[in-house]
């Protein structure tokens, strides 16, 4: 028996979404022993141990989550096994169809395998390097020289008393030390007072002290930056930071940490508006959203698509805008990440961003999944849809329909192989489009024709899970094949899924925002930190520089974008 045991006991209705599960596999003997202890406790009115209570609560939570999932029409046996931890979550073809268990599916997959062999095959070697961005250089350790005491070059050897010592290769030790994140220093400035006019003269603070904040500022810029990084990038809630500081002997109240983060967000606001404007000019934007919660958020009326209705669903929308390094190049230099948490979906957030797009620019490529809530209205754009979502519809049916699922997955496989080749060969956007049109589009067309034939002939029931996956692929074929027709169009939306992990991590740790103001603070700071991370900029130094030069940032925020600030005056 496998029991899903969260790290802390949750409410049943938040078990699936808000908790990170770990699975405990009980043997038959262990399960029998647990049932025997429960029966004995019930018969004699005894109490169980804390461990037994935890297992029982976890089992009840697992059953509740199973009941919720079973109520969904699209739940397959494989999804249920993955929910219970009985299967790996991998969707790789070799994991879905192990070599020693796919004899049944070999016959139906010949055409798919032949299609894969028909592709160029370039760049698909095992262990091909990923397109990793440059990382900021690691901080160099300070160097301390320790001279020899009582013994100098040319002195007689104290060991043998015969030879003389000379310079030799120094011994080196790299020592890593730990310390509290925050340290307090009290600065006492000498003051003099005139006994005639009563004027008071105060000694000036050192320049390095004033560089970290004003003379009357208790928490320095560096402390605020660290609080923001820990909360909005590392996912440490305010009260958890307070508890850790209590443990380290330097207590800081959770409310104080929030106040300092609010001041940090206020300093970053001009730059946030500037990167939002810059992102609107991007030729390619990825967009997606995830659920969130604001306790004091009331339902509001919103109009979209000509319809006005009362809405209460809170979402955090993410937009990843990619700016190329010059026209006609495939190497992307600037990566802008924007977040917004409110009542509304990603499509509405994207419409708000594109409202300030320059009219002379070409229509942007918008990458998202096929949900209508993530699409824009009344804006000229090129819609590209995520092939990872289209492929997953077939991957989830690997056990239910092994032959047909394998054929579909093998038709899908070459497009990622070909894209890896284009990236490694450093093709331009036009060269990449032409390559995909020649080597990837035929596989997608083969899959489309096969899906249409299966549905038309009745070999696949249209209302079955496989039929729905086929209908999804046929219905959204133009968007799924956009990368074969439009230069720069991506294959999938995995970039945004990766960026959204910041929000998911914060939601699992903090669970909710109390007010819309707190959500806005989180959006500003998280957006700036994610943008720094995506562009290999030291976020700690950047936040300090923006706070230190607050007046200059307000006067010219474009000069203080993460990739510009070192050159700013």
Buried (B, 14 or more C-beta within 10 A) or exposed (E): BBBBBBEEEBEBEBBBEBBEBEEBEBEEEEEEEBEEBBEEBEEEEEEBEEEBEBBBBBBEBBEBBBEBBEEEEEBBEBBBBBBBBEBEEEBEBEEBBEEEEBEEBEEBBEEBBEBBEEBBBBBBEEEEEEEEEEEEEEEEEEEEEEEEEEEEEEEEEEEEEEEEBEEEEEEEEEEEEEEEBBEEEEEEEEEEEEEEEEEEEEEEEEEEEEEBBEEEEEBBBBBBBBBBBBBBBBBBBBEBBBBBBEEEEEEBBBEBBBBBBBBBBEBBBBBBEBBBBBBBBBBBBBBBBBEBBBEEBEEEEBEBEEEEEEBEEBBBBBBBBBBBEEEEEBEBEBBBBBBBBBBBBBBBBBBBBBEEBEEEEEBBBBBBBBBEBBBBEEBEBBBBBBBBBBBEBBBBBBBBBBEBBBBBBBBBBBBBBBBBBBBBEEBBBEBBBBBBBEBBBBBBBBBBEBBBEBBEEEEBEEEEBBBBBBBBBBEBBEBBBBBBBBBBBBBBBBBBBEBBEBBBBBBBBBBBBBEBEBBBBBBBBBBBBBBBBBBBBBBBBBBBBBBBBBEBBEEEBBBBBBBBBEEBE
